[in-house]
């Protein structure tokens, strides 16, 4: 055993320093890559939230179809919104949320900026005309909004058509009010 020699202390220290530097470099690269990934995801989510909050709906016109109120909604925002987010839209008649159906040919796809859609408020009288569920309960059927909140537009006790304020509000963003009254 006399002929065997180990590494000198100087070489041992140099090897330990090289292993420490390599481990620190690998940790630095891992942390940098992780930070970049987190930043990219946060930025993407922030931009998505920003687009949603800039959503703005306007109402161009309204009309009566038998006892159902229908109206044209315009996406006045700068971005398209997904069909999933569009289906979270609330419609208020005289400040009461109502169930609604997308009666336009664009139903089932994203709602582009400047695009228009025809929406109708569900009611139990004109169910067959629009495809609203006969009983507006649960999540079955093509209608959206509040269950059991149908609205029948009909003459009041004095034989006059009521004045209705319609407001369409996206899940995030702004909605605009529109006043409608049938004129004979």
C-alpha positions in Angstrom: 0.0 0.0 0.0 3.0 2.2 0.2 3.0 2.9 -3.6 -0.6 4.3 -3.7 -1.1 7.9 -3.6 -4.3 9.9 -3.3 -5.1 13.2 -4.9 -3.4 16.2 -3.4 -5.4 18.6 -1.3 -5.1 21.3 -3.9 -6.6 19.1 -6.7 -9.4 18.1 -4.3 -10.3 21.7 -3.6 -10.3 22.5 -7.3 -12.6 19.6 -8.0 -15.0 20.6 -5.3 -15.1 24.1 -6.6 -15.8 22.9 -10.1 -18.6 20.7 -8.9 -20.1 23.6 -6.9 -19.9 26.0 -9.8 -21.6 23.4 -12.1 -24.4 22.8 -9.6 -25.0 26.5 -9.2 -25.1 27.0 -13.0 -27.6 24.2 -13.4 -29.8 25.7 -10.6 -29.5 29.2 -12.2 -30.7 27.8 -15.6 -33.6 25.9 -14.0 -34.8 28.9 -12.0 -34.4 31.2 -15.0 -36.5 28.9 -17.3 -39.1 28.5 -14.6 -39.4 32.3 -14.1 -39.8 32.7 -17.9 -42.6 30.1 -18.0 -44.5 31.7 -15.1 -44.1 35.2 -16.6 -45.5 34.0 -20.0 -48.5 32.3 -18.4 -49.3 35.3 -16.2 -49.0 37.7 -19.1 -51.3 35.5 -21.3 -53.9 35.3 -18.5 -53.7 39.0 -17.8 -54.3 39.8 -21.5 -57.2 37.4 -21.6 -58.8 39.1 -18.6 -58.1 42.5 -20.1 -59.9 41.5 -23.3 -62.9 40.3 -21.3 -63.2 43.4 -19.3 -63.1 45.5 -22.4 -66.2 43.7 -23.8 -69.1 46.0 -24.5 -72.5 45.1 -25.8 -74.9 47.5 -27.4 -78.5 47.1 -28.5 -79.4 48.3 -32.0 -83.1 47.5 -32.2 -85.9 45.5 -30.6 -89.1 44.1 -31.8 -92.0 41.9 -30.7 -92.5 38.4 -32.2 -96.0 37.4 -30.9 -95.4 37.6 -27.1 -91.6 37.3 -27.3 -89.2 40.2 -27.2 -86.2 40.0 -29.6 -83.4 42.5 -30.1 -80.2 42.9 -32.0 -77.0 43.0 -29.9 -73.7 44.4 -31.2 -70.3 43.5 -29.8 -68.9 47.0 -29.5 -65.7 45.8 -27.9 -62.4 45.5 -29.7 -62.1 41.7 -29.3 -64.0 38.6 -30.1 -65.4 36.7 -27.1 -65.8 32.9 -27.0 -69.2 31.2 -27.3 -68.6 29.9 -23.7 -68.1 33.5 -22.4 -71.0 34.8 -24.5 -73.3 32.3 -23.0 -72.6 33.8 -19.6 -74.3 37.0 -20.7 -77.2 38.4 -18.6 -80.2 40.0 -20.0 -82.3 42.3 -17.8 -85.8 43.5 -18.5 -86.7 46.3 -16.2 -83.7 45.3 -14.0 -84.9 41.7 -13.6 -82.6 39.0 -15.1 -84.3 36.9 -17.7 -83.6 33.6 -19.6 -82.7 34.1 -23.3 -81.9 32.3 -26.5 -79.5 33.1 -29.3 -81.8 33.2 -32.3 -79.1 34.2 -34.8 -77.4 31.9 -37.3 -74.1 32.5 -35.5 -75.0 30.6 -32.3 -72.3 28.2 -31.2 -69.3 30.2 -32.3 -67.3 33.2 -31.0 -68.9 36.6 -31.0 -66.5 38.8 -33.1 -66.0 42.5 -32.6 -68.6 44.6 -34.5 -70.7 41.5 -35.1 -74.5 41.4 -34.4 -76.6 38.7 -32.9 -80.3 38.3 -32.5 -81.3 37.4 -28.9 -84.8 36.7 -27.7 -86.2 36.5 -24.2 -87.7 33.1 -23.4 -91.3 32.8 -22.4 -93.6 29.8 -22.0 -96.1 31.0 -24.6 -93.8 31.0 -27.7 -91.6 28.1 -26.7 -92.1 26.2 -30.0 -91.1 29.3 -32.1 -87.7 29.8 -30.6 -86.6 26.5 -29.1 -86.7 27.6 -25.5 -87.1 24.7 -23.1 -90.7 24.2 -22.2 -89.8 24.3 -18.5 -86.9 26.6 -17.9 -85.2 24.7 -15.2 -81.8 23.2 -14.9 -79.2 23.5 -17.7 -81.0 21.6 -20.4 -82.0 23.3 -23.6 -80.4 26.0 -25.7 -81.5 28.9 -23.5 -79.1 30.8 -21.2 -79.4 33.0 -18.1 -81.7 32.5 -15.2 -84.0 29.5 -15.0 -87.7 30.0 -14.5 -87.4 33.7 -15.5 -89.4 33.8 -18.7 -91.1 37.0 -19.7 -94.3 37.4 -21.7 -94.7 40.7 -23.5 -98.4 41.4 -23.7 -100.9 44.2 -23.3 -101.3 45.6 -19.8 -104.7 46.0 -18.0 -105.3 49.3 -19.9 -104.8 47.8 -23.3 -101.3 49.4 -23.7 -98.0 47.8 -24.5 -95.7 48.2 -21.5 -92.4 50.2 -21.7 -89.5 47.8 -21.2 -85.9 48.7 -20.5 -83.6 46.0 -21.9 -80.0 45.7 -20.7 -77.5 43.1 -22.0 -74.5 42.6 -19.8 -71.5 40.4 -20.6 -70.0 38.3 -17.9 -67.1 40.8 -17.7 -67.4 44.2 -19.3 -70.2 46.7 -19.9 -73.7 46.6 -21.2 -76.0 49.3 -22.5 -79.7 49.9 -21.9 -82.3 50.2 -24.6 -85.9 51.3 -24.0 -88.6 49.6 -26.1 -92.4 50.0 -26.4 -94.5 48.4 -29.1 -96.5 51.0 -31.0 -99.7 50.0 -32.7 
